[in-house]
Amino acid sequence: MTDYATLLKESGLKATFQRMNILEVIEKYGHMSVDDIYEEVIKVHPSLSLATIYKNIILMMENGVLVEVPIAGKKSKYELSKMDHMHLICTECGEVEDRSCLDSTDKILHEVTQKEHFKLNKRQINLYGICEKCQMKAAS
């Protein structure tokens, strides 16, 4: 389990109970929309507003604690910042799965950025398609 207080402090943020609870919920479920985060957080802190959740998520994104995962045609989801990886995003159900980057992917990105004289600081690779569960539903 992550030490959220240390994570926040190292990112220049105060370790408030709201932020700690938001991070705990996101880590438990992986990738979550703001609405889903809110539904979980108010179970513990019913007085928190949706605006407070949004404000804290934006602040934690700006400070590198959280990462936004855009979902085509749906609300974005959020995850804890971690080592670079790819997302397999289902355009039917919105599920997001993490996958490690392949050596061949790293090689292609290195070649492209070097050719374009572009200094890569961070990357986010999102692949959109239909997950196995949704493919099986469609086939039946």
C-alpha positions in Angstrom: 0.0 0.0 0.0 1.2 3.5 -0.9 2.2 6.0 1.7 -0.1 8.8 0.5 1.1 11.4 3.0 4.7 11.0 1.8 3.6 10.9 -1.8 1.7 14.2 -1.4 4.5 15.9 0.6 7.1 14.9 -2.0 4.9 16.5 -4.6 4.6 19.7 -2.7 1.1 19.2 -1.4 -0.4 19.0 2.0 -1.6 15.6 3.1 -5.3 16.5 3.7 -7.9 13.9 4.5 -9.6 14.6 1.2 -6.5 14.0 -0.9 -5.6 10.9 1.1 -9.0 9.4 0.7 -9.1 10.2 -3.1 -5.8 8.5 -3.6 -6.8 5.5 -1.5 -10.0 5.1 -3.6 -8.2 5.5 -6.9 -5.5 3.0 -5.9 -8.1 0.5 -4.8 -10.0 0.6 -8.1 -7.2 1.5 -10.6 -8.8 3.9 -13.1 -11.8 5.9 -12.1 -13.9 8.8 -13.3 -14.5 11.8 -11.1 -18.1 10.7 -10.6 -17.0 7.2 -9.5 -14.4 8.7 -7.2 -17.0 11.0 -5.7 -19.4 8.1 -5.1 -16.7 6.2 -3.1 -15.3 9.1 -1.2 -18.7 10.3 0.1 -19.2 6.9 1.7 -16.5 7.9 4.2 -16.8 11.7 4.0 -20.5 12.5 3.1 -19.9 16.3 3.6 -17.4 16.5 0.7 -18.7 18.2 -2.4 -18.1 17.2 -6.0 -16.4 20.5 -6.5 -13.9 19.6 -3.8 -13.1 16.3 -5.5 -12.6 18.1 -8.9 -10.4 20.8 -7.3 -8.2 18.2 -5.6 -7.9 16.0 -8.6 -6.8 19.0 -10.8 -4.3 20.0 -8.1 -2.9 16.5 -7.8 -2.6 16.2 -11.6 -0.7 19.5 -11.8 1.7 18.2 -9.2 2.3 14.9 -10.9 0.4 12.7 -8.3 -2.4 11.7 -10.7 -2.6 11.2 -14.4 -5.7 11.7 -16.6 -6.6 8.9 -19.0 -8.8 10.3 -21.7 -11.6 7.9 -22.8 -13.0 8.6 -26.3 -16.6 9.6 -26.1 -16.7 9.1 -22.3 -15.5 11.0 -19.2 -11.8 10.8 -18.5 -10.5 8.4 -15.8 -7.7 9.1 -13.4 -4.9 6.9 -12.0 -2.0 7.3 -9.7 1.2 8.3 -11.5 3.5 5.4 -12.1 6.2 4.2 -14.5 5.4 4.7 -18.1 2.9 2.1 -19.5 0.3 1.7 -22.1 -3.5 1.7 -21.7 -5.8 -0.6 -23.5 -9.1 1.3 -23.5 -12.4 -0.3 -24.5 -14.6 2.1 -26.5 -17.7 0.1 -25.6 -17.5 -0.3 -21.8 -14.8 2.2 -20.9 -12.6 -0.3 -19.1 -8.9 0.6 -18.9 -6.1 -2.0 -18.6 -2.5 -1.2 -18.0 0.2 -2.9 -20.0 3.9 -2.6 -19.9 5.5 -0.8 -22.9 7.3 -3.2 -25.3 11.0 -2.8 -26.2 9.8 -2.3 -29.8 7.5 0.6 -28.7 10.4 2.2 -26.9 12.6 1.9 -29.9 10.0 3.5 -32.2 9.4 6.4 -29.8 13.1 7.0 -29.4 13.6 7.0 -33.2 10.8 9.4 -33.8 11.7 11.8 -31.1 15.4 11.8 -32.1 14.5 12.4 -35.7 12.3 15.3 -34.8 14.8 16.8 -32.3 12.1 16.4 -29.6 13.0 15.9 -26.0 10.5 13.5 -24.6 9.7 14.1 -20.9 6.8 11.8 -20.4 4.6 9.6 -22.5 1.1 8.2 -22.4 0.1 5.6 -24.9 -3.6 5.0 -25.2 -4.8 2.3 -27.5 -8.6 2.3 -28.2 -10.5 -0.8 -29.2 -13.0 -3.3 -27.9 -12.1 -5.6 -25.0 -12.6 -9.3 -25.0 -15.7 -9.2 -22.8 -17.4 -6.7 -25.1 -16.4 -8.7 -28.2 -17.9 -11.8 -26.6 -21.2 -10.0 -25.8 -21.4 -8.8 -29.4 -20.8 -12.3 -30.7 -23.7 -13.8 -28.7 
